[in-house]
Amino acid sequence: MTSPDNASRIDAFLDALWLEQGVSEHTLAAYRRDLSAWAGRLDARGEALLAPAPEALPGWLDERREAGYRLTSNARLLSSLRRFYRWALESGLIEGDPLAEVRLPRVRPALPDTLEEAEVERLIAAPDIATDLGLRDRAMLEVLYGAGLRVSELVGLTTDAVNLRQGVVRVRGKGDKDRLVPLGEEAVEWLSRYLRAGRGGLMRDVTRPALFPGRDDRAMTRQAFWYRIKAHARSAGIERPLSPHTLRHAFATHLLNHGANLRVVQLLLGHSDLSTTQIYTHVAQARLERLHADHHPRG
């Protein structure tokens, strides 16, 4: 249980993040969970959130490790707390960072799940395009992979966000930031076919804005589309684990495999920090190492 004083400080920190940096609701919720857990632990120890004992966090991290928390989970927690205390320092609430000396072993980022190019082709070709639903799903998969969108960005698209003549789509990403992303010839072709011959059969009122409708002419939910992806993956004979971001990861990895510049990929994905995009260089490198091991006579 977090005390009222600590809760108000956490609220002030989260408000600052949202106002100054446009942090998403999902990220804000993660910060709140981490900070509330930390504040509750300090309350139980009779310590103040702004003045924890030097050994408080290392001891808690040790307990979490013994309880089975992964190193990556503790690293994320430490990152949340450091950001909070940096804000408190900049706001004049404290005179020094109480976590400045806390360190964790370096964590190599987990490589995201992705697909080989042949697997992507099979997945995209899986929907039955003789039906309106299948044509919609084919267009969605083509746009998802062709533009490297997040699933939330895909299902949130409206008809006025697409310019088929110029071959671009206007996407609203994290922090409500807009970006223009090229679609590619295949995505433009299938999106045109869907708008011409599929969307009208799925909607009672075609003037509604949702580009990819689910029920009641409203935009499809992320959960519904994720269910569709898994069904199409089974039809395509893809057995490896998938995540909602699998085609986005494949988009970035395949671009780098074909020589794309990392900063270009960063812009296409809508990453604010290049370090977020650099994970895909590890994926590309891992693929090269696997190909060498599989095919080189001395691999």
C-alpha positions as CSV (number, residue, x, y, z in Angstrom):
1,M,0.0,0.0,0.0
2,T,1.4,3.4,-1.0
3,S,1.1,6.3,1.4
4,P,-0.9,9.4,0.1
5,D,2.3,11.5,0.1
6,N,4.2,9.0,-2.0
7,A,1.2,8.5,-4.3
8,S,1.0,12.2,-5.0
9,R,4.7,12.3,-5.8
10,I,4.4,9.4,-8.2
11,D,1.4,11.1,-9.8
12,A,3.4,14.3,-10.3
13,F,6.3,12.4,-11.9
14,L,3.9,10.6,-14.3
15,D,2.2,13.8,-15.2
16,A,5.5,15.4,-16.0
17,L,6.4,12.4,-18.2
18,W,3.1,12.7,-20.1
19,L,3.2,16.4,-20.5
20,E,6.9,16.8,-21.4
21,Q,7.6,13.6,-23.3
22,G,4.3,12.2,-24.5
23,V,4.9,8.8,-22.9
24,S,2.2,6.3,-23.7
25,E,-0.4,5.1,-21.3
26,H,1.1,1.6,-21.3
27,T,4.5,2.9,-20.3
28,L,3.0,5.2,-17.6
29,A,1.2,2.2,-16.2
30,A,4.5,0.2,-16.0
31,Y,6.2,3.1,-14.2
32,R,3.3,3.3,-11.8
33,R,3.5,-0.4,-10.9
34,D,7.3,-0.2,-10.3
35,L,7.2,3.0,-8.3
36,S,4.2,1.9,-6.2
37,A,5.8,-1.4,-5.3
38,W,9.0,0.4,-4.3
39,A,7.2,3.0,-2.3
40,G,5.1,0.3,-0.5
41,R,8.3,-1.5,0.4
42,L,9.9,1.6,1.8
43,D,6.7,2.4,3.8
44,A,6.9,-1.0,5.3
45,R,10.5,-0.3,6.3
46,G,9.6,3.1,7.8
47,E,11.7,4.9,5.1
48,A,10.8,7.8,2.9
49,L,10.5,7.5,-0.8
50,L,12.8,10.5,-1.4
51,A,15.4,9.3,1.1
52,P,15.8,5.5,1.0
53,A,18.6,3.8,2.9
54,P,21.6,2.9,0.6
55,E,21.1,-0.8,1.1
56,A,17.3,-0.8,0.5
57,L,17.2,-1.4,-3.2
58,P,20.2,-3.8,-3.5
59,G,18.5,-5.9,-0.8
60,W,15.2,-5.9,-2.6
61,L,16.8,-6.8,-5.9
62,D,18.5,-9.7,-4.3
63,E,15.2,-10.9,-2.8
64,R,13.5,-10.6,-6.2
65,R,16.3,-12.7,-7.8
66,E,15.9,-15.4,-5.2
67,A,12.1,-15.3,-5.8
68,G,12.7,-16.1,-9.5
69,Y,12.6,-12.6,-11.1
70,R,14.8,-12.4,-14.2
71,L,17.7,-10.1,-14.5
72,T,15.8,-8.2,-17.2
73,S,12.9,-7.6,-14.9
74,N,15.2,-6.1,-12.2
75,A,17.0,-4.0,-14.9
76,R,13.6,-2.6,-16.0
77,L,12.7,-1.8,-12.4
78,L,16.0,-0.1,-11.7
79,S,15.5,2.0,-14.9
80,S,12.1,3.1,-13.7
81,L,13.4,4.1,-10.3
82,R,16.4,5.9,-11.7
83,R,14.1,8.0,-14.0
84,F,12.0,8.9,-11.0
85,Y,14.9,10.0,-8.9
86,R,16.4,12.0,-11.9
87,W,13.1,13.9,-12.1
88,A,13.1,14.4,-8.3
89,L,16.7,15.8,-8.5
90,E,15.8,18.1,-11.4
91,S,12.7,19.3,-9.6
92,G,14.7,20.2,-6.5
93,L,13.0,17.6,-4.3
94,I,16.3,15.9,-3.4
95,E,20.0,17.0,-3.4
96,G,21.5,13.7,-4.7
97,D,20.4,10.5,-6.5
98,P,20.1,7.8,-3.8
99,L,20.5,5.1,-6.5
100,A,23.6,6.5,-8.1
101,E,25.9,3.6,-7.0
102,V,23.4,0.8,-7.6
103,R,24.5,-1.4,-10.5
104,L,23.3,-4.5,-12.2
105,P,25.2,-6.9,-14.5
106,R,24.9,-5.9,-18.1
107,V,21.9,-7.5,-19.8
108,R,22.1,-8.4,-23.4
109,P,18.8,-7.5,-25.0
110,A,16.6,-10.5,-25.9
111,L,16.3,-10.9,-29.6
112,P,12.8,-10.4,-30.9
113,D,10.8,-13.2,-32.5
114,T,10.9,-12.9,-36.3
115,L,10.3,-14.9,-39.4
116,E,12.3,-15.8,-42.5
117,E,11.2,-14.1,-45.7
118,A,9.7,-17.4,-47.0
119,E,7.7,-17.8,-43.9
120,V,6.4,-14.2,-44.2
121,E,5.3,-15.0,-47.8
122,R,3.4,-18.1,-46.6
123,L,1.7,-16.2,-43.8
124,I,0.6,-13.3,-46.0
125,A,-0.7,-15.7,-48.6
126,A,-2.8,-17.7,-46.1
127,P,-6.1,-15.7,-46.0
128,D,-8.8,-16.8,-48.4
129,I,-9.1,-13.8,-50.7
130,A,-12.3,-15.1,-52.2
131,T,-14.1,-13.8,-49.1
132,D,-14.4,-10.2,-47.8
133,L,-12.8,-11.2,-44.5
134,G,-9.9,-12.9,-46.2
135,L,-9.4,-9.9,-48.5
136,R,-9.4,-7.7,-45.5
137,D,-6.9,-9.9,-43.6
138,R,-4.6,-10.1,-46.7
139,A,-4.6,-6.3,-47.0
140,M,-3.9,-6.0,-43.2
141,L,-1.0,-8.4,-43.4
142,E,0.5,-6.7,-46.4
143,V,0.3,-3.3,-44.7
144,L,1.6,-4.6,-41.4
145,Y,4.7,-6.1,-43.1
146,G,5.0,-3.6,-45.9
147,A,5.0,-0.6,-43.5
148,G,6.4,-2.2,-40.3
149,L,3.5,-0.9,-38.2
150,R,2.6,-1.8,-34.7
151,V,-0.6,-3.8,-34.5
152,S,-2.2,-0.9,-32.5
153,E,-1.2,1.5,-35.3
154,L,-2.6,-0.8,-38.0
155,V,-6.1,-1.3,-36.4
156,G,-6.3,2.4,-35.6
157,L,-5.9,3.4,-39.3
158,T,-8.7,5.4,-40.9
159,T,-9.6,5.7,-44.5
160,D,-8.3,9.3,-44.7
161,A,-4.9,8.2,-43.4
162,V,-4.1,6.3,-46.7
163,N,-2.9,8.0,-49.9
164,L,-2.8,5.2,-52.5
165,R,-1.7,7.5,-55.3
166,Q,1.4,8.5,-53.4
167,G,1.8,5.1,-51.8
168,V,2.0,6.3,-48.2
169,V,0.1,6.0,-45.0
170,R,-0.1,8.5,-42.1
171,V,0.4,6.7,-38.8
172,R,-0.2,7.9,-35.3
173,G,2.3,6.2,-33.1
174,K,3.4,6.3,-29.5
175,G,3.0,9.7,-27.7
176,D,0.4,10.6,-30.4
177,K,3.2,11.4,-32.9
178,D,2.4,11.2,-36.5
179,R,4.7,9.9,-39.2
180,L,4.3,9.1,-43.0
181,V,5.4,5.6,-44.0
182,P,5.7,4.3,-47.5
183,L,3.6,1.2,-48.2
184,G,5.3,-0.5,-51.0
185,E,3.8,-1.8,-54.3
186,E,2.3,-5.0,-52.9
187,A,0.6,-3.3,-50.0
188,V,-0.8,-0.6,-52.3
189,E,-2.1,-3.3,-54.7
190,W,-3.8,-5.4,-52.0
191,L,-5.2,-2.3,-50.1
192,S,-6.7,-1.1,-53.4
193,R,-8.3,-4.4,-54.0
194,Y,-9.7,-4.5,-50.5
195,L,-11.1,-1.0,-50.7
196,R,-12.6,-1.7,-54.0
197,A,-14.1,-5.2,-53.4
198,G,-13.9,-6.1,-49.7
199,R,-14.5,-3.3,-47.3
200,G,-18.1,-2.5,-48.5
201,G,-19.2,-6.0,-47.8
202,L,-18.0,-5.9,-44.2
203,M,-19.8,-2.6,-43.3
204,R,-23.3,-1.4,-43.0
205,D,-22.2,2.2,-43.2
206,V,-19.1,2.7,-45.4
207,T,-18.8,6.3,-44.4
208,R,-17.5,5.2,-41.0
209,P,-13.8,6.0,-40.7
210,A,-12.3,2.6,-39.7
211,L,-10.1,1.3,-42.5
212,F,-10.2,-2.2,-41.2
213,P,-13.6,-2.8,-39.5
214,G,-14.4,-5.5,-37.0
215,R,-17.9,-5.5,-35.4
216,D,-20.5,-2.8,-35.7
217,D,-18.4,-0.9,-38.3
218,R,-15.9,0.0,-35.7
219,A,-12.1,-0.5,-35.9
220,M,-11.0,-4.1,-35.3
221,T,-9.4,-4.6,-31.9
222,R,-5.8,-5.7,-31.4
223,Q,-6.9,-8.9,-29.8
224,A,-9.2,-9.8,-32.7
225,F,-6.4,-9.3,-35.2
226,W,-3.9,-11.2,-33.2
227,Y,-6.4,-14.1,-33.1
228,R,-6.6,-13.9,-36.9
229,I,-2.8,-13.8,-37.3
230,K,-2.4,-17.0,-35.2
231,A,-5.1,-18.7,-37.3
232,H,-3.4,-17.8,-40.5
233,A,0.0,-18.9,-39.2
234,R,-1.5,-22.4,-38.4
235,S,-2.9,-22.5,-42.0
236,A,0.6,-21.6,-43.3
237,G,2.3,-24.3,-41.3
238,I,4.3,-21.9,-39.2
239,E,5.0,-23.6,-35.9
240,R,7.5,-21.2,-34.3
241,P,6.2,-18.9,-31.5
242,L,4.7,-15.6,-32.8
243,S,4.1,-12.3,-31.1
244,P,1.9,-9.4,-32.1
245,H,5.0,-7.6,-33.3
246,T,6.4,-10.5,-35.3
247,L,5.8,-9.0,-38.7
248,R,7.1,-5.6,-37.5
249,H,10.3,-7.3,-36.4
250,A,10.5,-9.1,-39.7
251,F,10.1,-5.8,-41.6
252,A,13.0,-4.2,-39.8
253,T,15.3,-7.3,-39.9
254,H,14.7,-7.9,-43.6
255,L,15.4,-4.3,-44.4
256,L,18.7,-4.5,-42.7
257,N,19.5,-7.9,-44.3
258,H,19.1,-6.1,-47.6
259,G,21.4,-3.2,-46.8
260,A,19.0,-0.6,-45.4
261,N,20.5,2.2,-43.3
262,L,19.8,1.8,-39.5
263,R,18.6,5.4,-39.2
264,V,16.2,4.9,-42.1
265,V,14.8,1.9,-40.3
266,Q,14.5,4.0,-37.1
267,L,12.4,6.6,-39.0
268,L,10.2,4.0,-40.6
269,L,9.5,2.3,-37.2
270,G,8.9,5.6,-35.4
271,H,11.5,5.0,-32.8
272,S,12.5,8.1,-30.9
273,D,15.9,6.6,-29.9
274,L,18.3,4.8,-32.2
275,S,19.3,2.4,-29.5
276,T,15.8,0.9,-29.7
277,T,16.4,0.1,-33.4
278,Q,19.8,-1.3,-32.8
279,I,18.4,-4.6,-31.5
280,Y,17.6,-5.5,-35.1
281,T,21.3,-5.4,-36.0
282,H,21.8,-8.2,-33.4
283,V,19.0,-10.1,-35.1
284,A,20.6,-9.7,-38.5
285,Q,24.0,-10.7,-37.1
286,A,22.5,-13.8,-35.4
287,R,21.0,-14.8,-38.8
288,L,24.3,-14.5,-40.5
289,E,26.0,-16.6,-37.8
290,R,23.3,-19.2,-38.2
291,L,23.6,-19.3,-41.9
292,H,27.4,-19.7,-41.6
293,A,27.0,-22.5,-39.1
294,D,24.5,-24.3,-41.3
295,H,26.1,-24.0,-44.7
296,H,29.9,-23.4,-44.3
297,P,32.0,-26.6,-44.6
298,R,33.8,-25.6,-41.4
299,G,30.9,-24.0,-39.7
